[in-house]
């Protein structure tokens, strides 16, 4: 089991295991967080302030299970996050 701290919350990643070496697929996607300012802008008009974050995930190619997760600002690519993602995967 793997746990990553996300601010005040923890994400537990269970893993059933695969039958051989781990082939880890790495990808990321953007997540738009709507803050109070954007909600007020929609309701009352005015400029919108969008807050974008990025979630980087490592997926086991065989089982398609999520093995590692990192949250960053929107300007961080996948390559710099690889060491942190690999550190989350226990040695079997």
Secondary structure by P-SEA (a helix, b strand, c coil): cbbbbcccbbbbbbbcccccccccccbbbbbbbbcaaaaaaaacccbbbbbbbbbbbbbccccccccbbbbbccccccccaaaaaaaacccc
